[in-house]
Amino acid sequence: MVDEKATRKYELRKRADDMEETRRRITEATVALHGSVGPARTTVAAIAEAAGVQRHTVYRHFPTDDDLFTACSTHFWALNPWPDPDHWDEVAGPGERLAVALGELYAFYASVEAMMTNVLRDADLLTSVYRSAQSYFDYADGVALRLATAFGARELTVAAVRHAVDFRTWESLIGRGGIDPAAAAALMVSMVESSTGQR
């Protein structure tokens, strides 16, 4: 005798698993496109083709751009976590602490260069992209204030540290400028120290 209740339960579970798998494929396809061509140039048709689904399937799983970008952002940063600033507090001296932090941040930026470049470029074009990039802005602002506090957190110093930890500074000095990361970090530490009147 067929257990209809068990069969129905199995079918529902399989359907949920299939939907989750489809959602994952769409998310991963979108992340890949955002990293290669950027969010503003990513079309639903391209996402559907890369994920192996129909366009209406993309819309069914992600009715709005915010839904899709939030899922992509969550997925990408889960795979590429930001450097943890907690252990920086263990480094004695604000200059040394900033140098360690910048070393880790600059190595991190090198690993996520394509995505960061595209997202920050397109954040000025699409509100949904700007909202999904907010986690970066919040992280950078929090890290800058935390590191600047050790120098006295004067307004000019906070601005200098914020500039030092910014992805665009890494891009200008290292990504496009070709400066050695350690030399770039030392330059930024010198700039920050100058903002405090220590040099």
Order of alpha helices (4+ residues) and beta strands (2+ residues): alpha-alpha-alpha-alpha-alpha-alpha-alpha-alpha-alpha-alpha-alpha
